[in-house]
Amino acid sequence: MEQISDLVRRDLVHIWHPCSQMKDYETLPPIVIKKAKGVWLYDEQDRAYIDIISSWWCNLLGHANERINRAITAQLENLEHVIFANFTHEGAIRLAERLREILPAKLNKFNFSDNGSSAVESALKMAFQFCYQSKKPEKTGFMCLDGGYHGETIGALSVGAMDLYAKIYKPMLMQTVRIKAPDCYRCAYNKSRDSCECECFESAKEAFRKHGKNTAAIIIEPLIQGAAGMKIYPALYLKKLRDICDEYDVLLIADEIATGFGRTGEMFAFGHTDVSPDIMVLSKGLSGGYMPFSITVTTQKIYDAFYDDYDKGKAFMHSHTYSGNPLGCAAANAVLDAFEQENVMQNAKKRAIFLNEILLSALSGHKNVGEVRSLGLINAIELVYDKSSKSELKGRVGYEIYKIALQNGLLLRPLGNVLYFNPPLNITEHECELAVERCVKSIRQILG
Ligand SMILES: *Cc1c(COP(=O)(O)O)cnc(C)c1O
């Protein structure tokens, strides 16, 4: 191992990094990033890395984006933060008005929080209280999909269904109904993604038959289950879910924290359908990946169930200190300006086709690449031991590739043995090519 720098040494004295086994830092010390621009990160030694995962899926329009920098700086001159109960400010008002224009129909009430998990908590409590105040007190439960990920606070973990994050805390969590999720690569019905009728929806039907009556809401990641390994499933599944939610009077919560703002090739994943959820949760790309910032959006109908004289006790008593933070609003408004003025979506769609093509041609022949799947600019490379049986690789192969990719100048954080690309929407063709080249090289170094 090379000499560690003074900053690294001091980091390891005090800092407990997120989602890490700190012992791993003995062999892979933290990388000190000094600056970033566009898709590039630069470390202490001025080595450059392509940030192909948008720094945990949040950076939307590149690092140090000039438009967003200007907007935040200008906001800072006037107002950095103000309590959002009984007070308001223009940035939040404009943001709500503008999101209203681009969100699926009926979503018109905006409840602000300051991170994804908190906005999920808000959605769950809102759904629960809505049922309670709508004279449906039997509706207290929640459903979710296997492999679902909605954040790591206790409520969000309860509706998540990934043992990796939740198992230890099970005694602390509320009981939820888990539905077997679509798994298109290993389809139990042997269908292909384009030709299926979502036969796997049968599991959802059964769960609704059994538990629909007592369920307040189901929460899902529309079209892509991110943390589960960027598992992509058809839009038809969402339509079926909408229908069955209506049939059993269950609210549909769309967690678009990862899929929102163009990642899937539409502004929102629900834009691939003609249906709308009852509650939508936004974060990550919402602020361009600049500020901890989130919104839970809902309908007039849900909002109205909380609207009454104060002493009826129906208010939504949920808040976060940084709710509606003006700097977050400024960043989010700048993101929407970019979408309006810079052809972001058209360019992202073109780039998505390009990136998928070069990944496929570079990797689909490799003996361990089971599938390269994509939606929008998101591409996942599922590594397997054996392609025909789709059996899994043993050990931390993804992690080994991650480490070598860093040496090759690519930040490619895997999910188990699934590697993925989830770049900012304005990545260039040349940067796509470089990233694919470095990815292929890294895979070859580990797997031959
Ligand atoms: C990241 C993420 C969350 C959690 O957001 P945090 O800001 O990390 O709390 C929830 N749901 C999905 C789909 C996410 O990708």
PDBQT file of the ligand as one rigid body, heavy atoms in Angstrom, charges set to zero:
ROOT
HETATM    1  C1  LIG A 501     -31.284   7.099  -1.856  1.00  0.00    +0.000 C 
HETATM    2  C2  LIG A 501     -32.638   6.569  -1.775  1.00  0.00    +0.000 A 
HETATM    3  C3  LIG A 501     -33.424   6.754  -0.625  1.00  0.00    +0.000 A 
HETATM    4  C4  LIG A 501     -32.898   7.385   0.636  1.00  0.00    +0.000 C 
HETATM    5  O1  LIG A 501     -32.518   8.717   0.486  1.00  0.00    +0.000 OA
HETATM    6  P1  LIG A 501     -31.482   9.324   1.564  1.00  0.00    +0.000 P 
HETATM    7  O2  LIG A 501     -31.360  10.761   1.174  1.00  0.00    +0.000 OA
HETATM    8  O3  LIG A 501     -30.211   8.570   1.393  1.00  0.00    +0.000 OA
HETATM    9  O4  LIG A 501     -32.080   9.140   2.900  1.00  0.00    +0.000 OA
HETATM   10  C5  LIG A 501     -34.709   6.262  -0.655  1.00  0.00    +0.000 A 
HETATM   11  N1  LIG A 501     -35.215   5.665  -1.741  1.00  0.00    +0.000 NA
HETATM   12  C6  LIG A 501     -34.494   5.486  -2.864  1.00  0.00    +0.000 A 
HETATM   13  C7  LIG A 501     -35.118   4.826  -4.040  1.00  0.00    +0.000 C 
HETATM   14  C8  LIG A 501     -33.183   5.918  -2.910  1.00  0.00    +0.000 A 
HETATM   15  O5  LIG A 501     -32.456   5.702  -4.020  1.00  0.00    +0.000 OA
ENDROOT
TORSDOF 0
